[in-house]
Amino acid sequence: MVQRIFSSMTRQKEELVPLRPGKLGLYVCGVTPYDYSHVGHARVYVVFDTVVRWLRRDHQVTYVRNFTDVEDKIIKRAREQGEEPLALAERFAQAYLEDMAALAVGRADVEPRVSTHMAEIIEFVRALEDKGFAYRVQSATGVEGAGFDVYFRVRKMDGARYLQLSGRTLEDMRAGARVAVDERKDDPLDFALWKSAKPGEIAWDSPWGRGRPGWHIECSAMSEKHLGVSFDIHGGGKDLLFPHHTNEIAQSECRHDGAVMARIWMHNGFVNVEASDTSGVDADLVEEITDQQGQRIKVVKMSKSLGNFFTIREVLARYTPEALRTLLLSTHYRSPIAFSERLVEEAERRAQRLHETRRRVRRYLEKNAPEEGPSLETVFSRPGEHFRPLHDFAEAMEDDFNTPKAFAAQNELLKVANLLVDGREQELTGQKLKPAQRARLLTEWTRAMEQLGAVLGVGERDAEGFLDEQRALGLKTRGVSADEVRRLLDERKAAKAAKDFPRADAARAALGKLGVEVRDTPEGVEWNIA
């Protein structure tokens, strides 16, 4: 099979052909660390973590993900809090890394910061100026030593190429540029490469005086340093299509005489919040979509101004990281995704089912030794209907990283495992197996689940540890005492042993009022938060 990826540049799926056989260069725009990361950030980096996990099966991947630690929002927040801008950025960069670790998002191979790449950025701007693609204008800040601002000449670049990624027209661009006109620019469309120093702001020496980089130039300079003039994949959220990625392409390709910056451009969709009541919300912010459960719902763009903004830390205070990761991968990465308490709770139940099944399989294998015999595919395939979840999983991932279909393959494996543990495989196979035969199939199942979990980042943890964490979170969220739950479970156990079934039922009812679900299984009593 061939890896295919939808490119935002060509608007079609492209075959991934590495520039260097067996090796891939991937650049993903990172966070601007001026606050705690939110669910939108989580989606971007969970998506690309999964992409990297999959691609590393067959390629040596160099993954670069930057920190924009020099930016207007950081300077403003640092001034408000009386903190040095770079110190504030570093504090929130570390918080971001903690959040990513909780979500099983791995570190990138290179994590460059704007503040440590000033020499490369300055050289990049100088090269554009030498080629006539950049020009300087006198600073208007009034700061001593702040000589010039430097702008990129948009119209000097081929117009069709400049507009290709965003799909915009020059008329759209002109309309947007009129919002804040700077009379010093040659053209309203031109954008800043270097900003002259303002009073009290962090700045660096440059050929144009004291100042700091514009937003877009940083990624052009850092990607070139760590991946070269041309590389395989550039990624980020859909909000970066224009102007950020559009301007990156302009800078990089004009500096290098038209050499393509990135072969494939990937963009993930937005995170929207489910809204039962949209009265009073601007109609432009409301959209109707199909959610992860196939229901048509209304959603509103996630925004601080609307009060529907959730940090990763707020979500993980109530739900397990695997539940959030499951939710974020349950919709194709290019589509908008709905976020709500209802949907996170459904993802939590899915994660619970996964780990409960893994625990059941482990316990079965502890009691039953496997014997040699046919494979899962041989046993569970039927005429005209092959059981091949690993093949289906690979096919889904190779078709533009279709994680919903990949989860479907995982769910098929869960169904089979539970049938085997329950001794009900005959429902699908038409034959009854011995415990040792089931153990062999469940051993193969375990290996398959490990392969899937290693890509999705879901199901890698110890099952017992996950379920303990899930229960503890559930009790904490509901304000329920763990000691009270244990007391009622012991009460029920003692009552059943004494055959005092009314007392046992009363204990179960009391647990139910606390939101605790109790199940009697062949392996013993299991409980979780309902």
Secondary structure, DSSP 8 states (H G I E B T S, - for coil): ---EEEETTTTEEEE---SBTTEEEEEE-----SS--BHHHHHHHHHHHHHHHHHTTTSEEEEEE-B--SSHHHHHHHHHHT--HHHHHHHHHHHHHHHHHHTT----SB--BGGG-HHHHHHHHHHHHHTTSEEEEE--S--TT--EEEEE-GGGS-HHHHHHTT---HHHHHHHHGGG--TTSSSTT-EEEEEE--TT---B--TTSSEEE-TTHHHHHHHHHHH-SSEEEEEEEGGGIIIIIHHHHHHHHHHTTT--SEEEEEEE--EEEE-S--TTS-GGGEEEEE-TTS-EEEEEE--TTTT---BHHHHHTTS-HHHHHHHHHSS-TTS-EEE-HHHHHHHHHHHHHHHHHHHHHHHHHHH--------HHHHH-BTTB---HHHHHHHHHHBT--HHHHHHHHHHHHHHHHHHHHT-THHHHSS---HHHHHHHHHHHHHHHHHHHHHHSSS-S-HHHHHHHHHHHHHHHHT--HHHHHHHHHHHHHHHHTT-HHHHHHHHHHHHHTTEEEEEETTEEEEEE-
